[in-house]
Amino acid sequence: MIAVKLPAPVCPICRAASAPAGEAHGLRTERMFKLRRCAACDFAFVEEPWTAPEVYDDAYYAGQGSDPFVDYAFEFEHPETTIRRHEWRGIVRAVRHLHPAPGKWLDFGCGNGGLVRFIRDRGDNQVFGFDTGTWAEKARASGLPILDGDELADHDGTFDIITAVEVIEHIPNPVEVLKRLRRLLKPGGLLFLTTGNLATAPANLGSWYYAFPEVHVSYFSPRALTLALEQSGFAATRPGRIPGWTDIIRFKILKKLRRSEVALWERVLPWGLLALFADAKYGVSRHPVGRAV
């Protein structure tokens, strides 16, 4: 039998050929996932993503699934003491810096609705969340304004602000989803998102701290994310270390330390300096934001 060499998977962002970039072990499936990287736009992706329904089951949201740093249950039950409050505060500060006027805000991929609750309780923006699954249903049942897919379609062209916090890396077709977010925004509306920075990753992506290949299937450098935004109807700009990033990075450091609750000892640490060092290494503030055009 003659072996047939199949063409290499093309980059989902720029359609150029991709090259092998290592392998990463899944925590749930025991599979080795092949990772690929595009030299043309510097986007990376999982070659054959896991698409089974149990990817985002209750075990995942309790930190017992494919990403051990997730803990939605604690955050939902203890919104006043979870370390996630640092991230929520930082995101609100960053968004207010970029979009000072109050407006209609959507948290896309809102999970258990924590950021939605945090914004709502401050009262200066009309806020909605969107997600699917068990935790979105729990958040909706608790009284939070969480939209489902059908309801979301009724809000096209009405949002001033959309946040997508650690969401885009979960999506195998990112340009398609970014185009959907563009349709939801008014012209000039802001898209603020966070995700890992591929530009700071090692050549072997399988050894990267961010490579949880069962759930993180798309990896962006600032260059790749800029291109994806521009293909989706956004003007991409890089605001850099604006107010809010210290709190966002503070949360990320504490999460890596497996902390759940805020503690008094945190107050004595020089978070401005620690966040500066962490940002220099991991580049979390270097990604662009999008403005709907």
Order of alpha helices (4+ residues) and beta strands (2+ residues): beta-beta-beta-alpha-alpha-alpha-beta-alpha-beta-alpha-beta-alpha-beta-alpha-beta-beta-alpha-beta-alpha-alpha-beta
